[in-house]
Amino acid sequence: MVHCPFIRKSINNIFYQFIFETGRHSGIVELLEILGSIINGFALLMKEEHKLFLVRALIPLHQPKSIGVYHQQLSYCIVQFVEKDYNLVAQNCTVILPIIFEALEKNMQSHWNQSVHGLTANIRKMFLDMYSDLFEMCQQQYLDNEDQAKYSEEQRELAWRSIEAVELLFSPRLQEKDIFLDEAQWNPGTLDSTTASDISSNDQGGLRNCAISANGGFLSSARISNLAEALLHLHALN
């Protein structure tokens, strides 16, 4: 017992070096296994230094990218702390619930495993009973996010349909297309006699309206504008 503070400080230093400096250490798994046994023997009323060890050493261990190597042992240590003192959850509920609420709702709606579904229902009910106002706020935010996601998906679908509709204008099955040419670009000599005969005499705004075959590859300025708008809208949605 005399050496416990020294041992705890030494383990803390190893964790700090791993988390904030090197990111490499070969003994994290073994240290966490030892700590799991030690934490399991804690009294129900934990000392303040034990809680500080949780906040300063164990929780930051979730940051390194190599967490998958020791995640099982780390989770066991965290669970042991929570089982010893449930108030540790209450202190951070306002942070925890908004993070996990979406996962809880999706588990309730569509998770295939009955055990996970039942556990999720219990956790959901616990939060609802303890923090009804926060729960309702998170639920409303979740519904708003779902509506926004549904609206974005509908807009994306409409944008794709617009692009597909414009693409059909290039189909060889179409016989004719309407185009607009600028006054400077319009040259009747470059068009065949059939097309030139269809040129309108309307010259409003320096534009002339004519019709050429689909093989010509021209589009009306209005349709080009619609295509550009659809592409920009799709890019914004993605």
VOPAGU-2260 file (C-alpha; in pm, 1 decimal, decimal comma):
REM VOPAGU-2260
SITE   aa  ch    i         X         Y         Z
SITE  MET   A    0       0,0       0,0       0,0
SITE  VAL   A    1     291,5     232,4      71,0
SITE  HIS   A    2     410,3     211,4    -287,5
SITE  CYS   A    3      67,8     256,0    -451,5
SITE  PRO   A    4     107,9     631,3    -519,5
SITE  PHE   A    5     450,7     572,8    -673,4
SITE  ILE   A    6     322,6     287,0    -891,8
SITE  ARG   A    7      20,8     490,2   -1002,2
SITE  LYS   A    8     242,4     788,8   -1085,2
SITE  SER   A    9     480,1     569,0   -1285,8
SITE  ILE   A   10     192,5     419,6   -1485,0
SITE  ASN   A   11      55,5     768,6   -1544,0
SITE  ASN   A   12     390,1     882,1   -1682,5
SITE  ILE   A   13     402,2     585,6   -1920,1
SITE  PHE   A   14      50,4     663,5   -2041,7
SITE  TYR   A   15     128,8    1033,6   -2081,6
SITE  GLN   A   16     439,6     957,2   -2284,9
SITE  PHE   A   17     241,3     718,8   -2504,1
SITE  ILE   A   18     -53,6     956,7   -2555,3
SITE  PHE   A   19     111,9    1294,9   -2591,6
SITE  GLU   A   20     467,2    1221,7   -2710,7
SITE  THR   A   21     567,5     901,1   -2886,8
SITE  GLY   A   22     241,0     720,7   -2964,6
SITE  ARG   A   23     433,1     391,1   -2937,4
SITE  HIS   A   24     462,4     154,2   -2644,5
SITE  SER   A   25     467,7    -223,1   -2627,9
SITE  GLY   A   26     326,5    -268,9   -2276,8
SITE  ILE   A   27      -4,1     -76,8   -2276,3
SITE  VAL   A   28    -217,1    -391,7   -2299,6
SITE  GLU   A   29     -40,8    -557,0   -2005,5
SITE  LEU   A   30     -60,7    -243,2   -1790,9
SITE  LEU   A   31    -433,4    -210,5   -1857,2
SITE  GLU   A   32    -489,7    -575,2   -1765,9
SITE  ILE   A   33    -315,9    -516,4   -1432,6
SITE  LEU   A   34    -514,0    -196,3   -1376,4
SITE  GLY   A   35    -838,8    -379,7   -1450,0
SITE  SER   A   36    -769,8    -616,8   -1161,3
SITE  ILE   A   37    -673,4    -327,7    -933,2
SITE  ILE   A   38    -982,6    -120,5   -1020,8
SITE  ASN   A   39   -1202,7    -425,0    -964,6
SITE  GLY   A   40   -1086,1    -424,8    -602,6
SITE  PHE   A   41   -1165,0     -59,1    -538,1
SITE  ALA   A   42   -1415,4      25,0    -266,5
SITE  LEU   A   43   -1755,9     152,3    -374,5
SITE  LEU   A   44   -1664,8     498,8    -248,7
SITE  MET   A   45   -1362,8     572,8    -464,7
SITE  LYS   A   46   -1096,5     814,8    -359,7
SITE  GLU   A   47   -1043,8    1139,9    -542,3
SITE  GLU   A   48    -704,0    1031,2    -676,7
SITE  HIS   A   49    -870,3     732,3    -841,0
SITE  LYS   A   50   -1116,1     959,3   -1021,0
SITE  LEU   A   51    -830,6    1184,2   -1131,3
SITE  PHE   A   52    -653,6     877,8   -1269,0
SITE  LEU   A   53    -963,9     800,4   -1474,3
SITE  VAL   A   54    -991,3    1152,9   -1613,1
SITE  ARG   A   55    -623,0    1222,5   -1673,8
SITE  ALA   A   56    -492,0     881,8   -1783,0
SITE  LEU   A   57    -759,5     634,0   -1890,3
SITE  ILE   A   58    -998,1     857,9   -2084,0
SITE  PRO   A   59    -717,0    1019,6   -2292,2
SITE  LEU   A   60    -614,6     667,7   -2398,5
SITE  HIS   A   61    -905,3     684,0   -2645,0
SITE  GLN   A   62    -711,3     938,3   -2854,0
SITE  PRO   A   63    -424,8     734,3   -3010,3
SITE  LYS   A   64    -492,0     574,8   -3348,3
SITE  SER   A   65    -366,8     240,3   -3218,3
SITE  ILE   A   66    -656,6     214,0   -2971,9
SITE  GLY   A   67    -771,5    -106,4   -3139,6
SITE  VAL   A   68    -474,3    -290,6   -2989,4
SITE  TYR   A   69    -581,8    -228,4   -2629,4
SITE  HIS   A   70    -946,6    -122,3   -2659,5
SITE  GLN   A   71   -1085,3    -435,1   -2491,6
SITE  GLN   A   72    -869,6    -389,9   -2181,7
SITE  LEU   A   73    -936,9     -15,6   -2170,9
SITE  SER   A   74   -1313,2     -68,6   -2195,4
SITE  TYR   A   75   -1298,3    -312,6   -1906,3
SITE  CYS   A   76   -1122,2     -54,0   -1688,7
SITE  ILE   A   77   -1374,1     217,7   -1777,6
SITE  VAL   A   78   -1669,4     -12,4   -1708,3
SITE  GLN   A   79   -1523,2    -101,5   -1369,0
SITE  PHE   A   80   -1505,8     267,4   -1278,5
SITE  VAL   A   81   -1865,2     330,4   -1386,0
SITE  GLU   A   82   -1995,4      26,6   -1199,3
SITE  LYS   A   83   -1823,2     149,3    -884,4
SITE  ASP   A   84   -1969,7     499,6    -910,3
SITE  TYR   A   85   -2264,1     576,0   -1141,3
SITE  ASN   A   86   -2230,7     945,4   -1065,2
SITE  LEU   A   87   -1933,4     950,3   -1301,8
SITE  VAL   A   88   -2183,8     924,3   -1587,3
SITE  ALA   A   89   -2409,6    1192,8   -1443,1
SITE  GLN   A   90   -2124,0    1443,4   -1434,5
SITE  ASN   A   91   -2082,9    1424,3   -1811,7
SITE  CYS   A   92   -2435,1    1338,9   -1922,4
SITE  THR   A   93   -2483,7    1665,9   -2110,8
SITE  VAL   A   94   -2182,1    1573,6   -2324,6
SITE  ILE   A   95   -2243,6    1199,1   -2354,3
SITE  LEU   A   96   -2613,3    1188,7   -2446,7
SITE  PRO   A   97   -2597,6    1412,1   -2758,5
SITE  ILE   A   98   -2307,5    1200,1   -2887,1
SITE  ILE   A   99   -2471,2     859,1   -2843,3
SITE  PHE   A  100   -2835,5     955,3   -2901,8
SITE  GLU   A  101   -2831,8     890,5   -3277,4
SITE  ALA   A  102   -2678,4     545,8   -3226,4
SITE  LEU   A  103   -2939,5     465,3   -2960,5
SITE  GLU   A  104   -3226,3     560,6   -3191,3
SITE  LYS   A  105   -3087,2     360,8   -3483,5
SITE  ASN   A  106   -3038,1      57,7   -3260,0
SITE  MET   A  107   -3399,2      85,3   -3145,9
SITE  GLN   A  108   -3525,9     110,5   -3501,5
SITE  SER   A  109   -3326,4    -145,5   -3693,9
SITE  HIS   A  110   -3067,6    -344,8   -3496,7
SITE  TRP   A  111   -3098,9    -716,1   -3567,4
SITE  ASN   A  112   -2968,2    -843,0   -3231,5
SITE  GLN   A  113   -3234,6    -871,0   -2961,5
SITE  SER   A  114   -2983,4    -839,8   -2677,0
SITE  VAL   A  115   -2847,6    -514,2   -2816,7
SITE  HIS   A  116   -3203,2    -394,1   -2876,3
SITE  GLY   A  117   -3302,4    -467,0   -2515,2
SITE  LEU   A  118   -2989,5    -306,6   -2370,3
SITE  THR   A  119   -3044,9       1,2   -2585,2
SITE  ALA   A  120   -3403,5      27,7   -2462,6
SITE  ASN   A  121   -3286,6      15,9   -2100,0
SITE  ILE   A  122   -3022,7     284,9   -2153,6
SITE  ARG   A  123   -3269,2     500,6   -2343,6
SITE  LYS   A  124   -3526,0     471,6   -2063,5
SITE  MET   A  125   -3261,9     552,6   -1800,5
SITE  PHE   A  126   -3164,4     875,6   -1976,7
SITE  LEU   A  127   -3530,2     965,4   -2030,8
SITE  ASP   A  128   -3611,0     921,9   -1661,7
SITE  MET   A  129   -3301,7    1105,1   -1536,4
SITE  TYR   A  130   -3274,6    1389,0   -1789,3
SITE  SER   A  131   -3608,9    1426,2   -1961,7
SITE  ASP   A  132   -3545,2    1782,1   -2084,0
SITE  LEU   A  133   -3207,2    1696,7   -2233,2
SITE  PHE   A  134   -3349,8    1378,6   -2383,2
SITE  GLU   A  135   -3635,6    1564,6   -2551,8
SITE  MET   A  136   -3393,1    1824,8   -2687,2
SITE  CYS   A  137   -3170,4    1553,7   -2834,5
SITE  GLN   A  138   -3473,3    1375,9   -2977,6
SITE  GLN   A  139   -3596,5    1691,3   -3148,4
SITE  GLN   A  140   -3250,3    1758,2   -3288,9
SITE  TYR   A  141   -3234,9    1400,2   -3416,2
SITE  LEU   A  142   -3571,8    1436,1   -3590,8
SITE  ASP   A  143   -3462,5    1766,0   -3745,7
SITE  ASN   A  144   -3142,6    1605,5   -3872,8
SITE  GLU   A  145   -3340,1    1316,7   -4019,1
SITE  ASP   A  146   -3575,9    1557,0   -4197,7
SITE  GLN   A  147   -3280,5    1755,0   -4331,5
SITE  ALA   A  148   -3110,6    1437,7   -4453,6
SITE  LYS   A  149   -3432,1    1326,1   -4624,5
SITE  TYR   A  150   -3472,1    1666,5   -4790,2
SITE  SER   A  151   -3109,0    1663,2   -4908,9
SITE  GLU   A  152   -3158,5    1315,7   -5055,1
SITE  GLU   A  153   -3470,6    1430,2   -5239,6
SITE  GLN   A  154   -3286,4    1732,6   -5377,5
SITE  ARG   A  155   -2996,8    1512,8   -5486,5
SITE  GLU   A  156   -3238,3    1280,2   -5664,2
SITE  LEU   A  157   -3402,6    1574,3   -5840,5
SITE  ALA   A  158   -3062,6    1704,6   -5946,8
SITE  TRP   A  159   -2969,1    1369,4   -6096,5
SITE  ARG   A  160   -3300,5    1351,8   -6278,7
SITE  SER   A  161   -3235,9    1697,3   -6422,2
SITE  ILE   A  162   -2894,2    1588,4   -6545,1
SITE  GLU   A  163   -3038,0    1270,1   -6695,2
SITE  ALA   A  164   -3308,8    1472,1   -6868,7
SITE  VAL   A  165   -3050,4    1705,1   -7021,0
SITE  GLU   A  166   -2839,2    1406,9   -7124,3
SITE  LEU   A  167   -3135,6    1272,1   -7318,7
SITE  LEU   A  168   -3120,1    1582,9   -7535,4
SITE  PHE   A  169   -2805,8    1436,4   -7694,3
SITE  SER   A  170   -2981,3    1111,1   -7779,3
SITE  PRO   A  171   -2972,6    1024,7   -8153,2
SITE  ARG   A  172   -3339,7     933,4   -8129,5
SITE  LEU   A  173   -3429,2    1300,8   -8106,6
SITE  GLN   A  174   -3478,3    1468,0   -8441,2
SITE  GLU   A  175   -3436,0    1834,2   -8356,6
SITE  LYS   A  176   -3317,4    2067,3   -8081,8
SITE  ASP   A  177   -3367,3    2437,2   -8020,3
SITE  ILE   A  178   -3052,3    2646,9   -7987,5
SITE  PHE   A  179   -2960,5    3011,5   -7938,7
SITE  LEU   A  180   -2655,7    3163,8   -8105,6
SITE  ASP   A  181   -2495,8    3499,8   -8034,5
SITE  GLU   A  182   -2510,3    3756,6   -8310,4
SITE  ALA   A  183   -2130,8    3741,7   -8353,5
SITE  GLN   A  184   -2127,8    3360,7   -8370,9
SITE  TRP   A  185   -2427,7    3318,4   -8597,9
SITE  ASN   A  186   -2326,4    3252,7   -8959,7
SITE  PRO   A  187   -2593,6    3113,3   -9194,2
SITE  GLY   A  188   -2320,1    2999,3   -9432,0
SITE  THR   A  189   -2203,4    2737,3   -9182,2
SITE  LEU   A  190   -2548,2    2571,2   -9171,4
SITE  ASP   A  191   -2703,7    2352,3   -9435,2
SITE  SER   A  192   -2989,7    2483,7   -9643,6
SITE  THR   A  193   -3257,0    2300,8   -9443,7
SITE  THR   A  194   -3133,7    2442,4   -9113,9
SITE  ALA   A  195   -3076,8    2790,4   -9252,6
SITE  SER   A  196   -3430,5    2803,0   -9382,2
SITE  ASP   A  197   -3556,8    2743,3   -9028,4
SITE  ILE   A  198   -3374,5    3041,5   -8881,6
SITE  SER   A  199   -3612,5    3285,5   -8724,4
SITE  SER   A  200   -3608,0    3652,4   -8809,6
SITE  ASN   A  201   -3647,8    3733,5   -8441,7
SITE  ASP   A  202   -3338,1    3923,6   -8328,1
SITE  GLN   A  203   -3431,7    4031,6   -7976,4
SITE  GLY   A  204   -3134,6    4077,9   -7745,4
SITE  GLY   A  205   -2883,1    3990,3   -8016,9
SITE  LEU   A  206   -2995,4    3625,5   -8026,9
SITE  ARG   A  207   -3126,1    3424,2   -8318,0
SITE  ASN   A  208   -3335,6    3113,5   -8276,6
SITE  CYS   A  209   -3277,6    2821,6   -8507,9
SITE  ALA   A  210   -3310,9    2442,4   -8516,1
SITE  ILE   A  211   -3048,8    2187,3   -8613,3
SITE  SER   A  212   -3029,1    1809,3   -8592,8
SITE  ALA   A  213   -2932,0    1627,4   -8274,7
SITE  ASN   A  214   -2598,0    1535,0   -8429,0
SITE  GLY   A  215   -2504,2    1901,9   -8421,8
SITE  GLY   A  216   -2455,2    1886,9   -8046,7
SITE  PHE   A  217   -2602,0    2231,6   -7969,7
SITE  LEU   A  218   -2828,2    2315,4   -7675,6
SITE  SER   A  219   -3039,8    2617,3   -7605,9
SITE  SER   A  220   -2890,1    2868,4   -7366,3
SITE  ALA   A  221   -3180,8    2806,0   -7130,9
SITE  ARG   A  222   -3112,8    2432,1   -7126,9
SITE  ILE   A  223   -2741,4    2486,9   -7080,3
SITE  SER   A  224   -2826,2    2715,5   -6789,1
SITE  ASN   A  225   -3050,2    2446,6   -6639,6
SITE  LEU   A  226   -2773,4    2188,4   -6678,0
SITE  ALA   A  227   -2516,5    2415,2   -6511,4
SITE  GLU   A  228   -2757,3    2491,7   -6228,8
SITE  ALA   A  229   -2827,6    2121,3   -6177,4
SITE  LEU   A  230   -2456,7    2037,0   -6171,5
SITE  LEU   A  231   -2379,8    2313,3   -5921,8
SITE  HIS   A  232   -2671,1    2205,2   -5702,9
SITE  LEU   A  233   -2555,5    1842,9   -5709,7
SITE  HIS   A  234   -2200,5    1950,3   -5621,8
SITE  ALA   A  235   -2334,0    2148,9   -5324,8
SITE  LEU   A  236   -2534,6    1849,6   -5201,7
SITE  ASN   A  237   -2233,3    1619,9   -5220,7
